[in-house]
Amino acid sequence: MRSASRGMTLLEVMVSVAILAMVSILIYGAFDSMARGKKGEAMRADRAREGREAVLRITRDLSSAFLSMHNPANTALITRATAFVATSGGTFDRVDFAAFAHRRVERDAHESDECEVGYFVVSDPDVDGKLDLVRREQTPMDIDPKKGGIVSVVAEDVQEFDLKYLEPLTGQWLDSWDSTQVTGQPGRLPYEISIRLVMKGIPGSIPYKFETKIPMPMQQALTFGIPR
């Protein structure tokens, strides 16, 4: 009876604690791995969604681009100008244009759908080496199609933003476009636009690439009531 009621020795207690600690570590590692995997998948999904939404917004804005020949006969009375100006910057391009893209968020607001829109890449002032794709919107429109308005970020950590424009007269893809210059494409819009956006992936993953082509609904300037 004395032998049967004997308690655990110190060695047995230490072995039991060690086994329990090993099991706890294995369980923690499994749960930690699952949590990190879930977090990584959420980050990848967020980056992919951000890229898709950015391309969709660019596509929607470009599809509503327009030019207009309706201006006062007296040039001194001109207060706005419609244009489509695209410049090639190598890895990062820029485009500024007039579009029916302004959203009125207030009921019965005395605002037009017309606005100036611009897309270009800028450095993040808070993070060194980080580049973001931004959207500029100016409403009402003015005479400078490349300045003014409110700038907002549409895609972060951008590695490439490339645009190409299909010239309907020659069938060639151009890196730039200027509807304001006689030596460019005066009074005309591209027949089609190619968009390529590359964003940095999360640590340990490849970059995210988005490409699409959109036909332009309007190529000629609006000339209602103006004989050609």
Protein Blocks (a to p, Z undefined) as FASTA:
>chain_A
ZZmmpccdfklmmmmmmmmmmmmmmmmmmmmmmmmmmmmmmmmmmmmmmmmmmmmmmmmm
mmmgccdfbdcfblklpcbdcddddddehjaccddddddfbccfbghiacdfbdcddddd
dddfkbghiacddddddddddfblkggcjdddfbghifbdcdddddfknopacfbdcfkb
fklmghiacfbdcddddddddehiacdddddddddfblbdcfehiaZZ
